Each structure stands twice: as structure tokens, then as C-alpha cells.
């Protein structure tokens, strides 16, 4: 019931299996300008203002600055894996991210972008759409190879979330073990 209240009062976009044409989350984010950069070339993040560049699937066509927009969908598990690189050159980081990303001819089932991480470091932030196709280790290797060509040191990457196996184990414990 709460979701239906939101659908009426918050601009709502649908993606993945919930969308009639299977629209991808990254496509919606691009349309909304989420991946745009500011005047210094840094990631701008969420859109500002109330005007929406794309008509939502449900709800009003302008956003309330206090509530923003809602994006609801269904898709297979996506793993987030970030690799820190010792550079603050965002253009070079973007070049590495494009070469790692499937869209740029890089690793299959990987989406990537470069984000500033402090004043002297970038992260190549990756969505791994299918870890059975491309692993975190493989992303680490590829980022390291590309960064070393530019004489940039690389730190150990890390997953930002739980794995499918960890979530399944936690759910099992909460449902069955803690109920005894």
C-alpha cells in the first residue's frame, strides 16, 4: 500500500523486468543526468532542480526537492566493486573506466566510471552485472594493467556490498536459526 502512495506523489521510473521493454537502470540514470560531470569534470551525482528531463512512468512530471524521484525495478544481482587508483586525474580515470567497461569494449558484464576519492585518489567504480562472467579479481587485474600503462599505482579493490551467498546465509539465519 505504501508503494502505491509513493507512485502517486513521487515521480517514479521503472526498470528491468518490471519495465515493459526491460529498460536498464543505467539508461534511466543517464537520461536523468545522474552520470554527468560538473564544470570541474567531477561526477555531479543526482540531478538538481525540479524539472525532469524525462517523463516518469508514474506520478508527477516535476520532482519535489525533498523527496526526489523513485526508481523501482527487478534485475539479477549486481555486485559493486571499486578499485582505488593513486591519481587525481579524472580524465585519465575516465579513460581507464571506459576501457574496463563492456560499453567501451572492455570486460563483459561490467559497467564502470571514475570517481574522485579524496584529494589524491580516484576509484574505478564498477557494477559487475554477472560475477559468473567477470569476477572482481578480473576487474582488479584489468584496472591494474591499464593503470600501470599510465604509471599509476593501484590499491586492492573491494566489494561494497554483500555477495548473493552472504545475503542468502543472513536471510537463512534470520528466518530459521534465530526463530528457535
N, C-alpha and C positions, 0 to 999 in steps of 0.2 A: 504494500500500500504506500509506503514512504517513497519508493521509487516512482510511482505514478504521480505523486505530488510534485516531486522534482521535475519530472518530464514536462509538467505543465508550466513551471515557473522558471526553469533554468534552461538556456539553450543547450540542447543535447544532440550529440553526434554519435552514430552507431558505427561499429567496425567489425571486421572479421566475420565469423559465422552468424552473427546477429544482424549483419547488413545484407540486404537482398542481393547485392552484387559482390559481397565479400571484400568491401573496401578495407584497406590496411590502415592501421593506426598511424604509421609514419606518413601516409598520404594525407590524412586529416591534419596532422601536426604541421606538415609543410604548407598546406592550404591556409592554415591559421597563422602562419609566420613564426611558428614556435622555434624553428631551427635557424631563424635569421640572425644576422650579427648586427651589433650596434656600430656607431661611427668609428670606434677603435678596433673593429674587427673581432670583438669578443662576442660570445654567444649571448644573445639577448634574452632568451628564455620565453616565458609566456607572453602572450600579446598584451598590449596596453590599450587603454581606451575602451569605449563601449561598442563601437561599430564592429560588426563581424564581417570578415571578407568573404565568408561562405555561409549560405543559408543552412541552419541546422536541420537535422532530421525531425526534431520535435522541439516545442517550446518557442519562446520569443526569439526575434531576429536581432536583438541587441542584448548585450550582457550587462548584468549588474556588477559593478566593480567589487562588491562584497562577496558575491557567490561565484563569479566566473562562468565557466562552461563545464558541462559534464560530458565525458566520453565513456561510453559503455560498449563492451563487446565481448566476444568469445574467440579465443585463439589457443593454439597449443602453447605449452610452456616456453617462455623466453628467458634465457639466462643473461644477466648483465655482468660483463667482465670488463674491468678497466685496467689499462697498462700505463703507469706513470712514465713519462719521459722527461729527461732533465734539460728542458728548453722552455723558453717563454715565447718562442716564435710561433704564433698562432697560424700563420700562413703555412709554414713548414709542417706543423702538426696536422693541419687540414689536408695537406698533400699526402701525408702518411695515412691518415684515416681513410681518404678516398681509395688509396691503393690496397688497403686491408679489406674494405667493404666490397661485397658482391656487386653493388651498383657500379663500382669503379673497376671491375674485372678482377677483384681480389678473391678472398676466401668465400666459398659458397655458404649461404645461410648466415651471413654476418652483415650487420649494419654498423657503421662507425662514424664518430665525429670527434673532433678535438675540442677539449675544454680546458681553460686556464684552471690551474690548481695551485693557488698561492701565487707568489711573485716570480718564482724561478722554475716552475714546473708546469707541464701540461699533462693531461690524461687523454689517452685514446680510449674513449668510452664506447664500448661495443655491446650491441644486442646480438646474442647468438640465438638465432631462431630455431636451431635444431642441433643440440650438442652431440647427437649421433653422427652428424655430418661434419661438423667442425667443433673441436674441443677448445677449452680455454688454453690448454698448452699450445695448441696450434696457432691460436691468435697471438699468444706471447712470442712464439718463435718468429712469426711474420712481422710483428711490430719491431722486435729486436733487430731483425735483418734489415728492415727499411731504415730504422733509426741509426744503426751503425754505419750505413752507407753515407749518412749525413754527419758522422762523428758525434752522435748524440748518445749519451748513456741512457740505459733503460733500467727501471726498477722492476721488482716482481709484481706481476698483475694479481688481481684478486676479484672474486665474485662478490657482488654487492647484495646478494640475496641467498636464500636457501635453495638447495637443489630439490628436484622433484622427490628424490628419495628421502631427504631430510623432512620435507613437508609431510610426506606420507607417514613417516615414522612419528612425527609430532602429533599428527591427527589420530593415528592409531593409539598412541599413549593417552591422549585426552579422551578419546571415545571409550577405550576398553580398559586400559591399565588403571587410570585414575577413578574409574567407576566402581572398582572393587571395594 
